Amino acid sequence: MLTLPRLILASTSPRRQQLMREAGFDFTVRSKNVAEDFPPDMPAADVPLFLAEKKAEALRSEIADEIVVAADTVVVVGSSILNKPQDEAEAHAMLRQLSGRMHEVITGVCVLSVTKKAVFSDLTEVYFKPLTDAEIRFYVAQHRPFDKAGAYGAQEWMGMVGVEKIVGSYFNVMGLPIHKVYEVLRNW
């Protein structure tokens, strides 16, 4: 739909790739292994912006007429950031922490070319029903959510049965506020 220079999606996330494709973007996937560390005193809302920009900047020296789109998503419950769980025990603990509570999903995006850069984020509130230990064990065993911030995918079983309400963009919870990405690229 949009006529743009070549797009590079700096993400191996199948969900981000799906959203970009379904929004009509033609792109190639190219990402660098970037350490997802951040200053410990950084406010939670700034972390995904910081990391998205870090991921995009890692490709800066390799682009000419391309546009890079990079993103990072964090789950924030209370004042804690829930990253990707390392194992089943950590995934179980994260889902127990989300059970019966509201949390925020914040995705930061960096769109970068040789001459321009836009960095923005989107925030969605997600309300979980109280979860049983059996539901959590089933989900972790069946879906192995170790590549997902907060240990769940909204598009998977846990999102279908565990999420009571979403205030904001569902696609942001999947990992990319595609409506905002589209607007930025449309005005590029």
KOLMITI-514751 format. One record per residue (C-alpha): x, y negated, z negated; residue in three letters. Coordinates in pm, 1 decimal. Layout:
% KOLMITI-514751
ATOM     east    north       up res
ATOM        X        Y        Z ALA
...
***
This chain:
% KOLMITI-514751
ATOM     east    north       up res
ATOM      0.0      0.0      0.0 MET
ATOM    278.1   -246.8    -90.0 LEU
ATOM    564.3   -312.3    148.7 THR
ATOM    879.0   -318.2    -60.5 LEU
ATOM   1248.3   -249.3    -26.5 PRO
ATOM   1344.0    101.7   -129.0 ARG
ATOM   1240.3    186.6   -483.5 LEU
ATOM   1448.4    387.0   -725.6 ILE
ATOM   1274.0    535.9  -1026.3 LEU
ATOM   1537.3    569.0  -1297.3 ALA
ATOM   1353.3    848.7  -1474.2 SER
ATOM   1337.1   1224.9  -1450.8 THR
ATOM   1000.2   1223.6  -1630.9 SER
ATOM    745.5   1423.3  -1428.6 PRO
ATOM    468.7   1202.0  -1569.7 ARG
ATOM    632.2    877.3  -1457.8 ARG
ATOM    695.9   1025.4  -1114.6 GLN
ATOM    332.3   1136.2  -1091.1 GLN
ATOM    202.3    791.2  -1187.3 LEU
ATOM    428.2    616.0   -936.3 MET
ATOM    322.7    856.4   -657.7 ARG
ATOM    -46.4    828.1   -740.8 GLU
ATOM    -18.9    447.5   -741.0 ALA
ATOM    105.5    472.0   -382.2 GLY
ATOM    475.6    402.6   -431.0 PHE
ATOM    741.1    566.3   -217.3 ASP
ATOM   1055.1    609.5   -426.6 PHE
ATOM   1359.5    820.5   -495.4 THR
ATOM   1458.8    942.2   -838.4 VAL
ATOM   1803.7    845.8   -956.1 ARG
ATOM   1898.6    819.0  -1319.0 SER
ATOM   2212.9    808.9  -1526.1 LYS
ATOM   2269.2    977.7  -1857.7 ASN
ATOM   2232.9    678.1  -2086.8 VAL
ATOM   2267.1    704.9  -2463.0 ALA
ATOM   1928.5    619.5  -2610.9 GLU
ATOM   2075.3    449.3  -2914.5 ASP
ATOM   1980.6    105.4  -3039.1 PHE
ATOM   2073.3   -122.5  -3328.2 PRO
ATOM   1923.3     15.9  -3651.5 PRO
ATOM   1776.8   -321.1  -3750.1 ASP
ATOM   1605.9   -375.6  -3413.1 MET
ATOM   1228.5   -426.1  -3445.3 PRO
ATOM   1037.8   -120.6  -3315.5 ALA
ATOM    858.1   -325.0  -3047.2 ALA
ATOM   1194.0   -430.8  -2897.8 ASP
ATOM   1343.0    -81.2  -2876.3 VAL
ATOM   1169.5     36.1  -2555.8 PRO
ATOM   1253.2   -294.5  -2383.2 LEU
ATOM   1617.4   -260.8  -2487.1 PHE
ATOM   1638.4    100.4  -2367.5 LEU
ATOM   1454.5     40.9  -2038.2 ALA
ATOM   1691.2   -244.0  -1956.5 GLU
ATOM   1990.3    -28.4  -2052.1 LYS
ATOM   1869.9    247.0  -1814.1 LYS
ATOM   1816.0      3.5  -1525.6 ALA
ATOM   2146.9   -175.7  -1579.1 GLU
ATOM   2328.4    160.8  -1560.3 ALA
ATOM   2234.8    168.2  -1189.7 LEU
ATOM   2308.8   -197.3  -1108.3 ARG
ATOM   2648.6   -129.2   -950.5 SER
ATOM   2495.0    131.0   -717.1 GLU
ATOM   2218.4    -79.0   -559.9 ILE
ATOM   2220.0   -311.8   -261.7 ALA
ATOM   1870.8   -377.5   -128.1 ASP
ATOM   1689.2   -138.2   -363.1 GLU
ATOM   1465.3   -211.9   -659.0 ILE
ATOM   1515.3     -5.5   -974.8 VAL
ATOM   1224.3     76.2  -1206.7 VAL
ATOM   1327.9    209.4  -1548.9 ALA
ATOM   1114.0    275.5  -1854.5 ALA
ATOM   1129.0    397.9  -2210.8 ASP
ATOM    844.9    490.7  -2443.4 THR
ATOM    838.9    498.7  -2821.6 VAL
ATOM    573.7    610.2  -3065.2 VAL
ATOM    547.3    392.7  -3376.6 VAL
ATOM    362.5    509.5  -3687.3 VAL
ATOM    374.2    268.4  -3977.3 GLY
ATOM    720.4    119.4  -3940.5 SER
ATOM    884.5    439.5  -3814.9 SER
ATOM    978.0    523.5  -3457.8 ILE
ATOM    907.5    882.2  -3359.5 LEU
ATOM   1148.1    979.1  -3083.9 ASN
ATOM   1161.0   1312.3  -2902.6 LYS
ATOM   1166.3   1602.6  -3148.3 PRO
ATOM   1478.2   1816.4  -3158.1 GLN
ATOM   1303.9   2141.8  -3252.4 ASP
ATOM    974.4   2301.9  -3357.4 GLU
ATOM   1007.0   2193.0  -3719.4 ALA
ATOM   1056.4   1828.4  -3621.7 GLU
ATOM    768.8   1842.8  -3369.6 ALA
ATOM    542.5   1989.3  -3637.6 HIS
ATOM    646.9   1718.1  -3885.8 ALA
ATOM    578.5   1441.6  -3631.4 MET
ATOM    232.4   1571.8  -3546.0 LEU
ATOM    154.8   1610.6  -3916.7 ARG
ATOM    253.8   1243.8  -3957.7 GLN
ATOM     22.6   1138.3  -3670.4 LEU
ATOM   -269.6   1348.4  -3795.1 SER
ATOM   -570.5   1140.1  -3895.3 GLY
ATOM   -390.7    812.2  -3825.3 ARG
ATOM   -353.3    536.9  -3572.0 MET
ATOM    -15.7    491.1  -3408.0 HIS
ATOM    118.4    264.6  -3136.3 GLU
ATOM    268.9    373.6  -2809.1 VAL
ATOM    496.8    108.4  -2665.3 ILE
ATOM    652.6    142.2  -2322.3 THR
ATOM    920.8    -96.5  -2208.5 GLY
ATOM    987.6   -138.3  -1837.2 VAL
ATOM   1274.8   -302.0  -1651.3 CYS
ATOM   1241.2   -379.9  -1280.1 VAL
ATOM   1577.9   -476.9  -1138.0 LEU
ATOM   1726.7   -579.4   -805.4 SER
ATOM   2058.1   -742.7   -724.0 VAL
ATOM   1903.1  -1088.3   -761.8 THR
ATOM   1606.8  -1045.2   -999.0 LYS
ATOM   1507.4   -876.2  -1320.1 LYS
ATOM   1173.8   -842.7  -1499.6 ALA
ATOM   1148.8   -682.2  -1843.0 VAL
ATOM    806.8   -625.9  -1999.7 PHE
ATOM    616.4   -388.3  -2222.8 SER
ATOM    270.8   -257.0  -2296.3 ASP
ATOM    123.5   -143.7  -2626.4 LEU
ATOM   -158.0    106.7  -2673.8 THR
ATOM   -319.6    210.4  -3001.7 GLU
ATOM   -388.0    583.4  -3027.7 VAL
ATOM   -614.0    730.0  -3297.0 TYR
ATOM   -566.8   1095.6  -3387.3 PHE
ATOM   -825.3   1311.7  -3560.7 LYS
ATOM   -706.0   1508.3  -3862.8 PRO
ATOM   -516.1   1809.5  -3728.1 LEU
ATOM   -494.5   2152.6  -3886.7 THR
ATOM   -162.5   2329.5  -3924.1 ASP
ATOM   -296.2   2599.4  -3689.2 ALA
ATOM   -368.9   2337.9  -3418.4 GLU
ATOM    -22.9   2189.2  -3455.8 ILE
ATOM    148.2   2530.9  -3446.1 ARG
ATOM    -53.7   2632.5  -3138.1 PHE
ATOM     30.1   2311.7  -2951.1 TYR
ATOM    400.9   2318.1  -3030.8 VAL
ATOM    430.4   2688.4  -2938.7 ALA
ATOM    231.1   2658.7  -2615.8 GLN
ATOM    343.9   2317.8  -2486.3 HIS
ATOM    697.6   2280.7  -2629.3 ARG
ATOM    673.3   1898.0  -2650.9 PRO
ATOM   1044.1   1838.9  -2701.6 PHE
ATOM   1069.3   1591.4  -2412.3 ASP
ATOM    792.5   1366.2  -2544.2 LYS
ATOM    814.6   1075.6  -2785.3 ALA
ATOM    598.9   1154.9  -3086.2 GLY
ATOM    590.7   1525.4  -2988.5 ALA
ATOM    276.1   1513.6  -2776.2 TYR
ATOM    150.6   1443.6  -2426.2 GLY
ATOM   -185.5   1267.9  -2396.1 ALA
ATOM   -249.9   1457.9  -2073.5 GLN
ATOM   -201.9   1794.8  -2246.1 GLU
ATOM   -409.8   2000.9  -2488.7 TRP
ATOM   -318.3   1782.7  -2787.8 MET
ATOM   -443.4   1471.3  -2611.4 GLY
ATOM   -763.9   1647.0  -2512.3 MET
ATOM   -852.5   1775.0  -2859.5 VAL
ATOM   -652.5   1554.5  -3095.7 GLY
ATOM   -696.5   1201.2  -2964.6 VAL
ATOM  -1022.0   1042.2  -3079.5 GLU
ATOM   -974.9    696.2  -2932.7 LYS
ATOM   -731.9    491.9  -2726.0 ILE
ATOM   -725.9    113.1  -2727.1 VAL
ATOM   -525.6      0.2  -2427.7 GLY
ATOM   -382.4    177.1  -2126.5 SER
ATOM   -403.8    556.4  -2114.2 TYR
ATOM   -127.3    555.6  -1852.7 PHE
ATOM     97.1    368.9  -2096.0 ASN
ATOM     52.7    661.9  -2335.7 VAL
ATOM    156.3    894.6  -2051.9 MET
ATOM    478.9    692.3  -2026.1 GLY
ATOM    429.7    411.4  -1774.9 LEU
ATOM    195.7    110.8  -1777.4 PRO
ATOM    146.0    153.1  -1404.2 ILE
ATOM    -98.4   -137.9  -1380.0 HIS
ATOM    174.3   -375.7  -1499.6 LYS
ATOM    441.1   -214.1  -1281.7 VAL
ATOM    212.4   -257.3   -979.8 TYR
ATOM    155.8   -627.2  -1057.9 GLU
ATOM    525.9   -698.4  -1101.7 VAL
ATOM    614.9   -520.1   -776.7 LEU
ATOM    324.3   -684.8   -592.1 ARG
ATOM    462.4  -1025.2   -688.0 ASN
ATOM    827.6   -932.1   -635.8 TRP
***
